[in-house]
Amino acid sequence: MRIDKYLWCTRYYKTRNQATEACKKGQVRINGQVAKPSREVFPQDAIVVRKRQINFELLVRDLPKSRVGAKIVDIYREDTTPAEAFEQHDIQQQAREYYRKKGTGRPTKKDRRDIEDYLDDDG
């Protein structure tokens, strides 16, 4: 089975076209090598998919005949993604949202003073 079809069947991407584009961009690796969309997948292959700044690691258990339901996806793959990857993503997300939310406008006078005080403390 092709890697793009496998990723679509196991619900890593909503459409097969998205899976194909991810392969073309080099976001999919099979056994450590960048995979083209037409690369064949076999049971016991290790796949790494970079999606939303997380490297999802999975092991192919079996090949589905067609797209499967979310409840039975674990029959066809074993998710070996370390928990640290999700924790690091959460930390990055919090760091982005810590100071100001996007679209809240220019910094206020108090915000500018706080920034200047912070910069003065460093230098």
C-alpha positions in Angstrom: 0.0 0.0 0.0 1.2 3.5 -0.8 2.3 5.7 2.2 -0.1 8.5 1.3 -3.0 6.1 1.1 -1.9 4.5 4.4 -1.8 7.8 6.2 -5.2 8.7 4.8 -6.7 5.3 5.8 -5.4 5.5 9.3 -6.8 9.1 9.7 -3.6 11.1 10.0 -4.9 13.3 7.2 -8.4 14.2 6.2 -7.8 13.8 2.5 -5.4 11.8 0.4 -4.2 15.0 -1.3 -3.1 16.4 2.1 -1.1 13.2 2.7 0.5 13.4 -0.7 1.5 17.1 -0.1 3.0 16.2 3.3 5.1 13.5 1.6 6.2 15.9 -1.1 7.3 18.5 1.5 9.5 15.9 3.3 7.3 15.6 6.4 7.0 11.8 6.2 9.8 9.4 6.8 9.8 5.6 6.6 12.6 3.8 8.5 14.6 7.1 8.7 14.3 8.0 5.0 12.2 10.7 3.4 9.3 9.0 1.6 7.7 9.9 -1.7 3.9 9.6 -1.9 4.2 6.4 -3.9 6.5 4.6 -1.5 5.2 1.2 -0.4 4.5 0.5 3.3 4.8 -2.9 4.8 4.0 -4.3 8.3 6.7 -3.5 10.9 7.8 -0.3 9.1 8.6 2.7 11.4 7.0 5.9 10.2 7.6 9.4 11.4 5.0 12.1 10.4 5.7 15.8 11.2 2.4 17.5 11.8 1.5 20.6 13.9 5.2 20.8 14.9 5.0 17.3 16.5 6.9 14.3 15.2 4.3 11.5 15.4 6.1 8.1 15.5 4.1 5.0 14.5 4.7 1.4 13.8 2.7 -0.3 11.0 0.9 -3.4 12.3 -1.2 -4.3 9.3 -2.5 -2.7 6.1 -6.2 -1.7 5.9 -8.3 -2.4 2.9 -9.8 1.1 2.9 -10.3 4.0 5.3 -11.1 2.8 8.8 -13.1 4.2 11.6 -11.4 6.1 14.4 -12.2 3.3 17.0 -10.4 0.6 15.1 -7.4 2.5 13.8 -5.2 1.0 16.5 -5.5 -2.4 14.8 -3.4 -1.1 11.9 -0.9 1.0 13.7 0.9 1.4 17.0 1.5 4.9 18.2 5.0 5.2 19.7 5.2 9.0 20.0 6.9 10.0 23.2 4.9 12.0 25.7 7.7 14.6 25.8 6.8 15.7 22.2 3.3 16.6 23.3 4.6 18.3 26.5 7.1 20.4 24.5 4.3 21.4 22.1 2.1 22.6 25.0 5.0 24.6 26.4 5.6 26.3 23.0 1.9 27.0 22.8 1.8 28.6 26.2 4.9 30.7 25.5 3.3 32.1 22.4 0.1 33.1 24.3 1.7 34.2 27.5 2.3 37.9 26.9 -0.4 39.1 24.5 -3.1 37.4 22.5 -2.9 37.9 18.8 -5.0 40.8 17.6 -5.1 42.8 20.8 -3.5 45.8 19.3 -0.5 47.9 20.2 1.2 47.6 23.6 -0.2 50.0 26.2 1.9 52.5 28.0 2.2 50.1 31.0 3.2 47.3 28.7 6.0 49.5 27.1 7.2 50.4 30.6 7.4 46.8 31.6 9.3 45.9 28.4 11.7 48.8 29.0 12.2 47.7 32.7 12.9 44.2 31.6 15.4 45.2 28.9 17.2 47.6 31.4 17.6 44.8 33.9 19.4 42.7 31.3 21.9 45.3 30.2 
